[in-house]
Amino acid sequence: MSLYRESGGRRSGALIGISVAALLVGLIGGFAAGRASAPEPELGERLAEVREAVQPALSALELITIEYPQAVADGEVIAETEYSAVQSQVNAARMTLDAAQADLSLLDSAAAEEAQARVDELVEMIASREDTGSVDRSAVAAAGAIEAAAGTGG
């Protein structure tokens, strides 16, 4: 009785195994090299993102200068709908600024703190129903502080 044995049977299985392993190593190495060399966002792009992030706060502050004189006179609410809108706008500005605070602090921590303080002051003034001129000046100052913190140059 003769035993029949194909020559190279083991060799071809080993060759396939080695080829698959080499392919996997190459894919993993290529992926890692590609990730390592992926470009970080450029500074200009990051600044543009921060500026875009604070834009809703600036828009809200602008609306306050329009709506507050229609809402409050002599420390009294004369139009509840407008006063509610002003409160919503100042809260939106605060929330927008809070969300961007970490990025603003990286740019200029003192300017970021100043912007936050200006918005907080405006919140208090609106709650206290301060005179329209003071609220207007405070809203403009808060917007300027946010622009300075975001590096928009006002």
Protein Blocks (a to p, Z undefined) as FASTA:
>chain_A
ZZdddehklmmmmmmmmmmmmmmmmmmmmmmmmmmmpccddfklmmmmmmmmmmmmmmmm
mmmmmmmmmmpgghiafblklmmmmmmmmmmmmmmmmmmmmmmmmmommlmmmmmmmmmm
mmmmmmnopafklmmmmmmmmmmmmmmmnonoZZ
